[in-house]
Amino acid sequence: MILYHAFFTLKPGVGDLEFSESLSRFMAYLESQNMIAGWRLSRRMLGLGPKEMGEFHAVIELESLAQFDAAFGEVSTRAEPAESFHHAVNSKVDKVTFALYRDFPDPWRKTGEEKF
């Protein structure tokens, strides 16, 4: 599983539930097109965590880099309907940091033959 992380804050004046609804609509669109496997949104609790990472954290689950590439390709066209969904989310976030991770250990990993 590929995990695409976004850590961010909301722009001043943006309501948390307003943002959550926009993100939900965008993710539902991507899921309906089989471009993502799942997603979740979380919020920092009790002020615990580095401020640089923002108050919110979204994780998008992808089955492969090919699925990630297809989703990125769709959104980067800047064409409808993806553009409206993306804009409704992107226009509300500030100070975003992205990260890409994978499940570990890799299922194809062999042991016992390593040279280092």
ABEGO torsion letter per residue (X at the ends): XBBBBBBBBBBBGBBAAAAAAAAAAAAAAAAAAGABAEBBBBBBBGGBEBAAAEABBBBBBBABAAAAAAAAAAAAAGBOAAAAAAAAAAAABBGBBBBBBBBOBBAABBBGABAX
